[in-house]
Each structure stands twice: as structure tokens, then as C-alpha cells.
Amino acid sequence: MPEYLTLLINCPLVIAAIFIAGIGGTFQYGYCVSVMTSPSTFIKKLVNKTCVHRYNLALEQWHLSLIWSFTVSIFCIGGLIGALVAGSLISKYGRKRCLLLNNFLAIVGAMLMLFSQTAMSFEMIMAGRFLCGINSGIGLSAHTMYLVECAPRQLREMVGVTIATFISLGKFCGQLLGISELLGTEKNWPWLLGFIMFTALFQLVTLPFLPESPHFLLFERGDRLTCEKALKRLWGNKDYSKEIEEMLKEKAAQQSVRSHSVLEVFRNPTVRWQLITIVVFFVTLQLCGINAVYFYSFEVFRAAGIVEHKLPYAALGTGLCELSTSVAFFMIIQSTGKKVLLFRGYVGMATTLALLTVTLYLQRYLSWMPYCSMVLVFMFIFFFACGPAAGTVSLPGEIFTQAFRSAAYTIGCTINWSGLFVLGMIFPVLVGKLDSFCFVIFLFFCIVAGVYANFLPETKNRTALEIAVEFNRIHSKSEASQTIGFPDHNLDAIKTCETKF
């Protein structure tokens, strides 16, 4: 058995943390992204029925489409707000407590959507989606920081992949529960929207039994005793005096550096390349074309001869492909590394998009071409799941030191939510103007991200301080001590400091 799997098995509470934090964390985000597709007809019917009941007015189609678009997009607005406040909340209340309190937003939002049909109020769906968006915006940051800081350094890459795995699991569950045999019916669709109440309740009940992040306890609270107790609970009942001392060395190297705000991160030249890295990969995460591929997958499936009422089941295949790829990469990430992961993922996606542009154009002329397009759709999802999806979300926690980490997550998640909202607004226009050639735009972003990934320092089995030194060596001609913002006499501590985080 590989050494890292043995280490994981010997840390049962880390496994519990992965599952408990994930089911109430990024799972909520993935579920809310995919769940609105199935009940769209029923929700539009409720909107029209409500207006007729209240105002004796039947809505025109464009009015209905506008209300529907706003109902879907308000989730992104909530997510953006959640991302903006997440950093300060996580620093103030801690990772664990922030996750716990965040569940109340999901529960209230789910209850509003659950009773929207009974109350004859589509506005309750909007309010519920908005609250769930805030929940997801906070949860993306809090879940990621909690897991990365709870796991031993040797397992950090593997644990980072699980963050994307639970997003994929949420998407798949949203698709699965949305089929007509389960909750995708006119009678049961409110339960489909309100399902996240149960996952939030699960985390609310189980998370209190897990310890707070040891990293937070020592760095933010200065509580060495509680930090050591948390380490023993998470990693096993051993002597962690050496690890504590190494962590204290890291803290000493940063003792003159307080937690920075988002604005200070943008102004600070010592983390410029880390900031550029976050911007490049979080922008490309939304502009890599994954949403466009999912959109065109229905057209590809239709052209391949799949009848209309079977399309939701074909869509389940795309969700299952993303989920299974993410789970598989959970097992091999330790031998791969983040740099290789991102580079291969984006190169594979760029190649697939180029071929997909050609096959979508030719399928109107060649009867067998839709089958090629179908294969390429699944190939693209495979490369996305084992590249950007697996490697981007946890990146801020790996390349930024403690002083910048909360602000870095805020920046990354804000970019993610803004990109999701903007793409939702402009994508229909792009499709109308460019048709399948819209993939050329996404192809450009994939190429840029792939080239940039090739010059990244590797993060595997390295501390944030060591990665900061590596960024300095690659991108700067100045002294390492000046670049990462620490005094010269602490440079040796920075180079030799190797903690479990």
C-alpha cells in the first residue's frame, strides 16, 4: 500500500473531516449550480400562475424568461457577497465555527424554497437562492481553508482534490435527484430545491465533534496547548513537539506580519506573482469552456440520436464522468503534483476544444461526426476534472502564507463568482453570434493558463514559505528576503522551516 494511503488510514479523524466538511461545504455549491435545470418548467409555471392569481395578468414569454434568468443568477450575486465577507469572518470566528454558522443560511434558504409552491410565491425561491449563494460563497473559502490546515503536509494535495470532488458530487446529485423518477416532478420539485437543508443539518450536527484547525489555533489564537490537542485528535496520539516547534518557527518568521486585507494584497509587491497566479487560474476556471461544453452536450446527444426525454439520463453521464475522474485523481494526486496537474489539464482541454469546434461544425455534413463530438465532450470533462477542477480551489491556501491567506481566498472566490455571473449573462449572446465557434474564445484562455502553469513552482510537499522563496527565484531578481517581506535574519528560518502544513 502506498505510504500516503497508510498515513491517511492512520488519520481517521482527517477522513471524517473530509466528508463532514465536504457535505456541508462545496457540495452545496455544486448542487445549487446544477439543480435548477430539471424544475425550470415547473418554476416558470409557478411564476406565471402567481402573477395571474395576484394581478390577473398572464406574463409574456420575454417577461417570464427575464424573471427566470434573475432567479438563476441571483445565486451568483449571493455567492459574490459571501466571498467578499468570507475572509474577515473566517479570520474572526475560525474555520470550524464559520462553517457551523454558515449552515443556518442554507437551512433558511432551503426552507424558503421548500414552501414556495405552497405559499404561491416565486419570490421565496429568489430569496432562498440568494441565501444559498451567500452560504456557498462563504463555504467555498471556509471548507477549503479548514481541510488544507487540518491535513498533514504529506496529504495536502490529496485533501485539496476532495474539495473539487464534493463540487462534482453536488452537481451529480442535483442531476440525479432531478430525474422524473425521483424529485423532478411537478409535485416534488420543492423538495428538490430544499434538499440542501438535510446536508446542512448533517454538518451542523456532526462538525462540533471535530477540532478547530490547528493552524488557526496556533497562529491566530496563540494557543499552543489546544493546538497540540487538535493535532493528536487529527493525526493520532503521538508526540508532536517537533511539529509544534517547526510551526512556531514559521510563526516567528511572520511575527512582524499581521493579517492583510484584500486591498493590501493588491498593493503588496512581495506577493505579486502569487496574486497573478490566483487571478489567472480563477479567471480561467470559469472561462475554460466547461459551461459551454455542458450546454452543447445536449445538442451533441440529440444529433447522436438520443430522444428528448432521455437527455437528462445522458446528462447524468457527464456528471458521473466528472465525479469519477475526480475520485480517481484523489488516489494518484500525491504522485503527480499540482503544477503537472494544471499543465496537463489545460493542454488537454485546449486540444479537445479545438477538435470539438471542428466536429460540431462538420456534424451537419457527416452523419457519424456527432459520435466524435460525444467522445470529445467526455474527454473535455475528464481533463477539466483532473486539472482545473482538482487543482484550482485549494491553490490560495498552498501558495500564500498565513498573513495573506484569508484575503487570497476572498480574491479567488470573488473572481470565481463574478466570472460565473458574467458568463451566465454573455454566454447566450456568444452562442447566438458565434455558434460552436464560441469555443475559440475559451480555447485562448486554456492555452494561456496552460503556458502559465508550465512556469509555476511545484507545491507538492512544500510549505507556503518555501513556495514563496521559489516564486522569488523564478520571477524576481531581488533578494528572497525582500521579496517575501521578511527580515534578512529570518531568511534561514524560511528556507529550513518545514512544518506539517
C-alpha positions in Angstrom: 0.0 0.0 0.0 1.4 3.5 -0.9 2.8 5.4 2.1 0.3 8.3 1.7 -2.7 5.9 1.9 -1.2 4.3 5.0 -0.9 7.8 6.5 -4.5 8.7 5.6 -5.8 5.4 7.1 -3.9 6.2 10.3 -5.7 9.6 10.5 -9.4 8.6 10.7 -10.5 12.0 12.0 -9.0 13.6 8.9 -11.1 11.3 6.8 -14.1 12.3 8.9 -13.2 16.0 8.4 -13.0 15.5 4.6 -16.5 14.0 4.5 -18.2 16.2 7.1 -16.7 19.5 5.8 -17.4 18.5 2.2 -21.0 17.5 2.5 -21.9 20.9 4.1 -19.2 22.8 2.2 -18.5 22.7 -1.6 -21.2 20.0 -2.1 -23.8 22.8 -1.5 -22.2 24.9 -4.3 -22.2 22.0 -6.8 -25.7 21.1 -6.0 -27.1 24.6 -6.4 -25.3 25.1 -9.7 -26.9 22.0 -11.3 -30.3 21.7 -9.6 -32.2 24.4 -11.4 -32.1 22.6 -14.8 -34.7 20.0 -14.1 -37.5 22.0 -12.4 -37.2 25.0 -14.8 -40.6 24.3 -16.5 -42.4 23.9 -13.1 -40.8 27.1 -11.7 -41.8 29.1 -14.8 -45.3 27.7 -14.4 -45.4 28.9 -10.8 -44.2 32.4 -11.8 -47.0 32.7 -14.4 -49.6 31.2 -12.0 -48.6 33.6 -9.2 -49.0 36.7 -11.5 -52.3 35.5 -12.7 -53.5 34.9 -9.2 -52.3 38.2 -7.8 -52.7 40.6 -10.7 -54.9 38.7 -13.1 -52.1 39.1 -15.6 -50.5 36.4 -17.8 -46.8 37.1 -18.5 -45.4 37.3 -21.9 -42.6 34.9 -22.8 -39.8 37.5 -22.5 -41.1 38.6 -19.1 -41.0 35.0 -18.0 -37.5 34.5 -19.3 -36.3 37.6 -17.6 -37.7 36.5 -14.2 -36.3 33.0 -14.7 -32.8 34.3 -15.6 -32.8 36.5 -12.5 -33.9 33.6 -10.3 -31.0 31.6 -11.5 -28.4 34.4 -11.5 -29.2 35.7 -8.0 -27.4 32.7 -6.7 -24.2 34.2 -8.1 -24.9 37.6 -6.6 -25.3 35.9 -3.2 -22.1 33.9 -3.8 -20.2 37.1 -4.6 -21.3 38.7 -1.3 -20.4 35.6 0.6 -17.0 35.5 -1.0 -16.4 39.2 -0.1 -17.2 38.7 3.6 -15.7 35.2 4.0 -12.1 36.3 4.7 -13.0 38.5 7.6 -15.5 36.0 9.1 -13.0 33.1 8.8 -10.2 35.1 10.5 -12.5 36.4 13.2 -14.5 33.3 14.1 -12.3 30.5 12.9 -12.7 27.9 10.1 -14.9 25.5 12.1 -17.2 28.0 13.7 -17.7 29.8 10.4 -18.7 26.5 8.7 -21.1 25.8 11.6 -22.8 29.2 11.5 -22.9 29.1 7.7 -25.3 26.2 7.8 -28.1 28.4 9.1 -28.1 30.3 5.8 -28.5 27.1 3.9 -31.3 25.9 6.1 -33.3 29.1 5.9 -32.8 29.3 2.2 -33.9 25.7 1.7 -37.0 26.2 3.8 -38.0 29.3 1.7 -37.7 27.3 -1.5 -39.4 24.3 0.0 -42.6 26.2 0.9 -42.6 28.5 -2.2 -45.2 26.4 -4.1 -47.5 26.2 -1.0 -47.2 30.0 -0.4 -47.7 30.7 -4.2 -44.6 32.9 -4.1 -41.7 32.7 -6.6 -40.0 35.5 -4.7 -39.3 32.9 -2.0 -37.3 30.9 -4.5 -35.3 34.1 -5.3 -34.7 34.8 -1.6 -33.7 31.2 -1.0 -31.3 31.1 -3.9 -29.8 34.3 -2.7 -29.2 32.9 0.8 -27.8 29.7 -0.6 -25.5 31.8 -2.7 -24.1 33.5 0.4 -23.8 30.1 2.0 -21.8 28.7 -1.0 -19.6 31.8 -1.2 -18.6 31.5 2.5 -18.5 27.7 2.3 -16.0 27.6 -0.6 -13.4 29.5 1.4 -14.1 28.1 4.9 -14.2 24.5 3.7 -11.0 24.8 1.7 -9.0 26.5 4.5 -10.3 24.1 7.2 -9.3 21.0 5.3 -5.9 22.2 4.0 -4.9 23.3 7.5 -6.2 20.1 9.2 -4.4 17.7 6.9 -0.7 16.6 7.3 1.5 18.3 4.7 2.1 14.9 3.0 -1.7 14.6 2.4 -2.3 18.3 1.4 -2.5 17.7 -2.3 -4.9 14.7 -1.8 -7.1 16.6 0.5 -7.2 19.5 -1.9 -8.7 17.3 -4.6 -11.6 16.3 -2.3 -12.8 19.9 -2.4 -13.4 19.6 -6.1 -14.7 16.1 -5.6 -17.6 17.3 -3.4 -18.4 20.0 -6.0 -18.7 17.2 -8.6 -20.7 15.1 -6.2 -23.1 18.0 -5.6 -23.5 18.5 -9.4 -24.2 14.9 -9.9 -26.7 14.7 -7.0 -28.5 17.7 -8.4 -28.8 15.9 -11.8 -29.7 12.5 -10.3 -32.4 13.8 -7.9 -33.8 15.9 -10.7 -34.9 13.0 -12.9 -38.7 12.4 -13.1 -38.5 9.1 -11.2 -37.2 10.9 -8.1 -37.9 14.6 -7.3 -38.1 16.1 -10.8 -41.9 16.2 -10.9 -44.5 18.9 -10.5 -45.4 17.7 -7.1 -41.9 17.1 -5.7 -39.7 19.8 -7.2 -39.9 22.0 -4.0 -38.2 19.1 -2.2 -35.6 19.0 -4.9 -34.7 22.7 -4.2 -34.9 22.2 -0.4 -32.7 19.1 -0.3 -29.6 21.1 0.8 -31.4 21.6 4.2 -30.6 18.0 5.1 -26.9 18.2 4.2 -26.6 21.4 6.2 -28.3 19.8 9.2 -25.9 16.8 8.8 -22.9 19.1 9.1 -24.5 21.2 11.9 -24.9 18.0 14.0 -21.5 16.3 13.2 -19.0 19.1 12.8 -18.9 20.1 16.6 -17.2 16.7 17.2 -14.2 17.7 15.1 -11.4 20.0 16.3 -10.7 23.5 15.1 -7.8 23.9 12.6 -4.5 23.6 14.5 -3.0 26.2 12.2 -5.7 28.7 13.2 -5.4 27.8 16.9 -1.6 28.5 17.0 -1.3 31.3 14.5 -4.4 33.3 15.2 -5.2 32.4 18.9 -1.7 31.7 20.1 -3.0 28.6 22.0 -0.2 26.0 21.8 -1.9 23.6 24.2 -5.2 23.4 22.3 -3.3 23.2 19.0 -1.3 20.2 20.3 -4.6 18.5 21.4 -6.1 19.1 18.0 -3.1 17.6 16.3 -3.3 14.5 18.4 -7.0 14.1 17.6 -6.5 14.6 13.9 -3.2 12.8 13.3 -3.1 10.2 16.1 -2.0 10.2 19.7 1.8 10.8 19.3 4.3 13.4 20.4 4.1 16.4 18.1 6.5 18.6 19.9 8.8 18.8 16.9 5.9 19.8 14.6 4.8 22.4 17.1 8.3 23.9 17.3 8.5 24.0 13.5 5.2 25.7 13.4 6.4 28.2 16.0 9.5 28.9 13.8 7.1 29.7 10.9 5.1 31.9 13.2 8.3 33.7 14.3 9.3 34.3 10.7 5.9 36.0 10.3 5.6 37.7 13.7 6.1 41.1 12.3 3.5 40.5 9.6 -0.2 40.9 10.5 -3.2 39.6 8.5 -3.6 41.6 5.4 -6.8 43.0 3.8 -7.7 42.4 0.1 -6.6 45.9 -0.8 -3.2 45.4 0.9 -2.7 42.2 -1.0 -3.1 44.1 -4.3 -0.7 46.8 -3.1 2.0 44.5 -1.7 4.7 43.7 -4.2 6.0 40.8 -2.2 3.1 38.6 -3.2 2.6 39.9 -6.7 3.3 36.7 -8.5 1.2 34.7 -6.2 -1.7 37.2 -6.8 -1.2 36.9 -10.5 -1.3 33.1 -10.3 -4.6 33.3 -8.4 -6.1 35.7 -10.9 -5.0 33.7 -13.9 -6.4 30.3 -12.7 -9.6 31.5 -11.1 -10.5 33.6 -14.2 -9.8 30.6 -16.4 -11.7 28.3 -14.2 -14.9 29.9 -15.4 -13.7 30.9 -18.9 -12.2 27.5 -19.8 -15.4 26.4 -21.6 -16.8 23.8 -19.2 -20.2 25.5 -19.1 -20.2 25.8 -22.9 -19.4 22.1 -23.2 -22.2 21.2 -20.9 -24.6 23.5 -22.9 -23.6 21.9 -26.2 -23.7 18.4 -24.8 -27.5 18.3 -25.3 -27.1 19.3 -28.9 -24.5 16.6 -29.4 -26.7 14.0 -27.7 -29.7 15.0 -29.9 -27.6 14.7 -33.1 -26.4 11.3 -31.9 -30.0 10.1 -31.9 -30.8 10.3 -28.2 -34.5 11.1 -27.9 -35.6 14.2 -25.9 -37.0 12.6 -22.8 -33.8 10.6 -22.5 -31.5 13.6 -22.5 -31.5 14.0 -18.6 -30.1 10.5 -18.3 -27.4 11.3 -20.9 -26.6 14.4 -18.9 -26.1 12.1 -15.8 -23.3 10.5 -17.8 -21.4 13.8 -18.0 -21.9 14.4 -14.2 -20.8 10.9 -13.4 -17.7 11.3 -15.7 -16.6 14.4 -13.8 -17.3 12.8 -10.4 -15.5 9.5 -11.2 -12.5 11.3 -12.6 -12.2 13.5 -9.5 -12.4 10.4 -7.3 -9.7 8.6 -9.3 -7.4 11.6 -9.1 -7.8 11.6 -5.4 -5.8 8.4 -5.4 -3.0 9.5 -7.7 -2.5 13.2 -6.9 0.3 12.5 -4.5 2.5 11.2 -7.2 1.6 13.9 -9.7 1.8 17.4 -8.1 -0.2 20.5 -8.8 2.0 22.0 -11.5 1.8 18.9 -13.7 -1.9 18.6 -12.9 -2.8 22.0 -14.1 -0.5 22.0 -17.1 -1.8 18.6 -18.5 -5.4 19.5 -17.7 -5.3 22.8 -19.7 -3.3 21.4 -22.6 -5.8 18.5 -22.8 -8.7 20.9 -22.6 -7.3 23.2 -25.3 -6.7 20.3 -27.7 -10.2 18.9 -27.1 -11.8 22.3 -27.6 -10.0 22.7 -30.9 -11.2 19.3 -32.1 -14.7 19.9 -30.8 -15.1 23.1 -32.7 -14.3 21.2 -35.9 -16.6 18.3 -35.2 -19.5 20.5 -34.2 -19.2 22.3 -37.5 -18.9 19.1 -39.5 -21.6 17.1 -37.9 -24.2 18.9 -40.1 -22.5 17.4 -43.1 -21.3 13.9 -41.8 -23.8 11.6 -40.1 -21.1 9.9 -37.9 -19.5 13.1 -36.7 -21.9 13.6 -33.7 -20.4 10.4 -32.2 -16.9 12.0 -32.4 -18.3 15.1 -30.7 -19.8 13.0 -27.9 -16.4 11.3 -27.2 -14.8 14.8 -27.2 -17.4 16.1 -24.7 -16.5 13.3 -22.2 -12.8 13.8 -22.9 -13.1 17.5 -22.1 -14.9 16.8 -18.9 -12.2 14.3 -18.0 -9.4 16.8 -18.5 -11.3 19.5 -16.6 -12.0 17.3 -13.6 -8.3 16.1 -13.4 -6.9 19.6 -14.0 -8.5 22.9 -13.1 -11.3 21.5 -11.0 -9.0 19.4 -8.9 -6.2 21.9 -8.6 -7.6 25.5 -8.5 -9.8 25.8 -5.5 -7.1 24.9 -2.9 -4.4 26.9 -4.6 -4.6 30.1 -2.4 -4.0 28.0 0.8 -0.9 26.5 -0.7 0.9 29.4 -2.2 0.1 32.2 0.3 1.4 32.4 3.9 -0.9 32.7 6.8 -0.9 36.6 6.8 -2.3 36.7 3.2 -4.4 33.5 3.1 -7.8 34.8 4.0 -7.6 37.7 1.7 -6.3 35.4 -1.1 -9.3 33.2 -0.8 -11.6 36.2 -0.9 -10.0 37.4 -4.1 -10.1 34.0 -5.7 -13.7 33.2 -4.8 -14.8 36.7 -5.8 -13.3 36.2 -9.2 -15.0 32.8 -9.4 -18.4 34.2 -8.6 -18.1 37.2 -10.8 -17.0 35.1 -13.7 -19.9 32.7 -13.2 -22.4 35.6 -13.2 -20.8 37.4 -16.2 -20.6 34.2 -18.2 -24.3 33.5 -17.5 -25.2 36.8 -18.9 -23.0 36.9 -22.0 -22.9 33.2 -23.0 -26.3 33.2 -24.7 -25.1 36.2 -26.8 -21.9 34.4 -27.7 -23.8 31.3 -28.8 -26.2 33.4 -30.8 -23.4 35.2 -32.6 -20.7 32.6 -32.9 -22.5 29.3 -32.5 -20.0 26.5 -31.9 -17.1 28.8 -32.8 -17.5 30.4 -29.3 -15.1 27.6 -28.2 -12.3 29.5 -29.9 -12.6 32.2 -27.1 -12.4 29.5 -24.4 -9.5 27.8 -26.2 -7.5 31.0 -25.9 -7.9 31.1 -22.1 -7.0 27.4 -21.8 -3.7 28.0 -23.8 -2.8 31.0 -21.6 -3.4 29.1 -18.4 -1.5 26.0 -19.7 1.5 28.1 -20.6 1.5 29.9 -17.3 1.1 26.6 -15.4 4.3 25.4 -17.0 6.3 28.1 -15.2 4.7 27.6 -11.8 6.8 26.3 -8.9 5.7 22.9 -7.7 3.7 22.9 -4.4 3.9 19.2 -3.5 5.2 18.6 0.0 6.3 22.2 0.4 5.3 24.9 2.9 3.9 28.3 1.8 7.2 29.9 2.9 9.2 27.5 0.7 6.9 28.2 -2.2 7.2 31.9 -1.7 11.0 31.6 -2.0 10.5 29.5 -5.2 8.3 32.2 -6.6 11.0 34.7 -5.8 13.7 32.6 -7.6 11.6 32.2 -10.7 10.0 35.6 -11.1 12.2 38.1 -9.4 15.8 39.3 -9.4 15.6 40.8 -6.0 16.7 39.2 -2.7 14.5 36.5 -1.4 14.1 38.2 2.0 12.9 41.4 0.3 10.5 39.6 -2.0 8.6 37.7 0.6 8.6 40.6 3.1 10.7 39.1 5.9 13.8 40.4 7.6 17.2 39.1 6.4 17.9 37.4 9.7 14.8 35.2 9.2 15.8 34.0 5.8 17.4 30.8 7.1 14.3 30.0 9.1 12.2 30.5 6.0 14.3 28.2 3.9 14.6 25.5 6.6 11.2 25.7 8.1 9.3 22.5 7.2 6.0 22.1 9.0 3.2 19.6 8.6 1.1 22.3 7.0 
